[in-house]
Amino acid sequence: MQCALCDDKKCREGKDCSTVAEDVRYEGKTLESMKVSAEIESKYYMKKTRLEELIQYAGDMGYTKLGIVFCIGLEKEARIIHKILARDFEVFSVCCKVCGIDKDQYGLDKLHGDGFEAICNPIGQALVLNEKKTDLNIILGLCIGHDILFTQHSVAPVTTLVVKDRVLAHNPLGAIYSNYYLKNRFGMSE
């Protein structure tokens, strides 16, 4: 499949280009999630922000405990989001430097040279939230790779609210919205 390169998108009209349609099953919690998601899309399309949709989704799913894992570089944003979510949910937030483990322990490259430097600890973040038995975990700007490790180790389902991109003010799509950048960095245009 190369749907990104397809100009027709006949799937919108019911065409099945895949070989997996008969294996797809939405039932139980996955069906409930699909229903809630479809309702949010149909009622609030272009009306609610991603944060508002997240609150709506979590409430409609009956979730009571939310976890936030965040990059320490986004601590201000994490604090604000924690306070907003705490209006409706029990919220637990865990920064990336949890446990204070030295990079030297794993032979990791350091950003700031010699001396102690704490690792980003996505497995530790997952373990903390797993202990709290969160219903849904939210990624707020974890580094590439760390987001993957967190997702792999989280017991609760995971959604991403913010993707870190320090160069583009946490808007990774900015790279492809700029014709100048596309041409000069990747040698292509829209």
C-alpha positions in Angstrom: 0.0 0.0 0.0 1.1 3.5 -0.8 -2.0 5.5 0.1 0.1 8.7 0.5 0.8 8.5 -3.3 -2.8 7.7 -4.3 -4.6 10.5 -6.1 -8.1 8.9 -6.1 -8.7 7.8 -2.5 -11.6 5.6 -3.7 -11.7 4.1 -0.2 -13.8 7.2 0.8 -16.4 5.8 -1.6 -16.2 2.2 -0.3 -13.5 0.7 -2.4 -11.2 -1.8 -0.6 -7.7 -1.7 -1.9 -6.3 -3.7 1.0 -6.3 -7.4 1.9 -7.2 -6.9 5.6 -10.8 -5.7 5.5 -12.2 -9.0 6.5 -9.8 -9.2 9.5 -10.8 -5.9 10.9 -12.9 -6.2 14.1 -14.1 -3.4 16.3 -15.7 -4.8 19.4 -15.7 -4.1 23.2 -13.4 -1.3 24.2 -12.2 -0.7 20.6 -15.7 -0.3 19.3 -16.5 2.1 22.1 -13.4 4.1 21.2 -14.4 4.2 17.6 -17.9 5.4 18.4 -16.6 8.1 20.7 -14.1 9.2 18.1 -16.6 9.3 15.3 -19.1 11.3 17.5 -16.4 13.9 18.3 -15.4 14.1 14.7 -19.0 14.6 13.5 -20.1 17.0 16.2 -16.9 19.1 16.6 -15.1 19.0 13.3 -13.2 22.4 13.0 -14.9 23.5 16.3 -12.7 22.2 19.0 -8.9 22.2 19.6 -7.0 19.0 20.1 -6.9 19.7 23.8 -10.7 20.1 23.9 -11.1 16.9 21.9 -8.9 15.1 24.3 -11.0 16.2 27.3 -14.2 15.2 25.4 -12.8 11.8 24.4 -11.5 11.0 27.9 -14.8 12.0 29.5 -16.9 10.1 27.0 -14.8 7.0 27.5 -15.4 7.2 31.2 -11.8 7.7 32.0 -11.1 9.2 35.4 -7.2 8.9 35.7 -5.0 10.6 33.1 -1.3 10.5 32.9 0.9 13.2 31.3 4.5 12.4 30.3 6.5 15.5 29.3 9.8 16.8 28.3 11.3 18.9 31.0 11.8 21.6 28.4 8.0 21.9 28.2 7.4 22.1 32.0 5.4 25.4 31.7 3.1 23.9 29.2 2.8 20.7 31.2 1.8 22.6 34.3 -0.9 24.5 32.4 -2.3 21.3 30.8 -2.2 19.5 34.1 -4.2 22.2 35.7 -6.8 22.2 32.9 -7.2 18.4 32.9 -7.4 18.3 36.7 -10.7 20.2 36.5 -12.3 17.0 35.3 -9.9 14.2 36.0 -7.4 12.8 38.5 -4.1 13.7 36.8 -0.6 12.4 37.3 2.3 14.0 35.5 5.9 12.6 35.1 8.8 14.6 33.6 11.4 12.9 31.4 14.2 13.1 34.0 12.3 11.0 36.6 14.6 8.8 38.7 17.6 11.1 38.1 19.7 8.3 36.5 23.1 9.4 35.2 23.8 9.0 31.5 27.2 7.6 32.4 25.4 4.5 33.8 24.5 3.6 30.2 27.4 5.2 28.3 25.1 7.7 26.7 26.2 10.8 24.8 25.8 14.0 26.8 24.4 17.3 25.7 26.3 19.4 28.2 29.7 17.8 28.3 31.3 16.3 31.4 29.7 15.8 34.8 26.4 14.4 35.9 23.6 14.6 33.3 20.3 12.8 33.9 18.9 10.5 31.2 15.5 11.0 29.7 13.7 8.0 31.2 10.6 7.0 29.2 10.5 3.5 30.7 10.5 5.1 34.1 7.7 7.4 33.1 5.7 4.4 32.0 6.3 2.5 35.2 5.2 5.4 37.3 2.0 5.8 35.4 1.4 2.0 35.3 1.6 2.0 39.1 -1.0 4.7 39.2 -3.3 2.6 36.9 -4.0 5.5 34.6 -6.8 5.1 32.1 -5.1 7.2 29.3 -1.6 8.6 29.0 -0.8 11.7 27.1 2.6 12.5 25.5 3.7 16.1 25.7 6.8 16.7 23.7 8.9 13.6 24.3 12.0 13.2 22.2 11.9 11.0 19.1 12.5 7.4 20.3 11.6 8.2 23.9 8.0 8.6 22.7 8.2 5.1 21.2 9.7 3.5 24.3 7.1 5.1 26.5 4.3 3.9 24.2 5.8 0.4 24.2 5.9 0.2 28.0 2.6 2.0 28.9 -0.2 -0.3 30.0 -2.8 2.4 29.3 -3.5 3.6 25.8 -1.4 6.6 24.7 -2.2 9.7 22.7 0.1 12.5 21.6 -0.9 16.0 22.3 2.4 17.7 21.4 5.2 16.5 19.2 8.6 18.0 20.0 10.3 20.0 17.2 12.6 22.6 18.8 13.5 24.1 15.4 9.9 24.7 14.3 8.2 25.7 17.6 6.8 22.2 18.1 5.1 22.2 14.7 6.8 19.5 12.6 4.5 20.0 9.7 6.0 23.5 9.3 8.9 21.8 7.4 6.6 20.7 4.6 4.4 23.8 4.6 7.5 25.9 3.6 8.3 25.6 -0.1 11.6 27.3 0.6 12.5 24.6 3.2 11.3 21.8 1.0 13.4 23.0 -1.9 16.5 23.8 0.0 16.6 20.9 2.5 15.0 18.1 0.6 15.4 19.2 -3.1 11.6 19.1 -3.8 8.5 21.2 -4.0 4.9 20.6 -3.1 
